[in-house]
Amino acid sequence: MQTNDQKFYEGTNGIAVLLIHGITSGAAQMIPMAKFLNDYGYSVWSVNLAGHGTYGGFAAYNL
């Protein structure tokens, strides 16, 4: 079972991608896409929006 934790994958090509899930899902459902993009060198951050898993307020995003 996958948890709905936010994921970050460090890339190598200097380009970053932010994955934002749909209304009925969370960050865990974005893992396959994140890994696919990371395989091509992209840094990928998959986040949880409020009410979708492990959201801890804006402090959790280090804004």
N, C-alpha and C positions, 0 to 999 in steps of 0.2 A: 504494500500500500504506500502510495506517495503522500507526503504531507504537503500542505499548501504554503510552504515557506517560500520566501522570495529567493531567487537564484541569481548569481552573477557568474559569468564565464569570461575570463580574461582572454582577449584576442591578441593577434599579432600584426594586423594590418593598419592599426590606428583609427579604425572606424568603429563607432559604437551604435548599437541598436537597442531601443527601449521597447519591450513587448508588453502590451497592455491587454489583459484578457477581456472576454465578453461578459455580459451580465450574469450568465448562469455558470461561470467557471472561475478559476483562480490561477495562480502562478504555476501550479503543478501541471495543468493542462498545456502549458506553453513549453515544457521541458523539451519535447522532441524538436520543436522549431528552434529553440535556443541552441541545442546541441548541433543541429544542422548548420545554422549560421556560424557557430563557433568553429566548426570543422573547416569553414572557408575563411577563417581568420578574424571574424568580427568579435568584438567584445559585446556581450549580450547581458542585459539586465531585465529580468522578468519580475514584475512587482505585483503586489496584491492591492486592490483598491479597497476603500473602507467597506467593511461588512463581508469581505471575501477571504476569510482565513485568519492569518496571523497579523493583521493590521494593528499597529501600535501607535497610531497618530502620526502627525507630521514629523515628530522627532525620529521615528523609525526610518525615515528617508534621508536623514542627515542633510536637510536643506539649509 
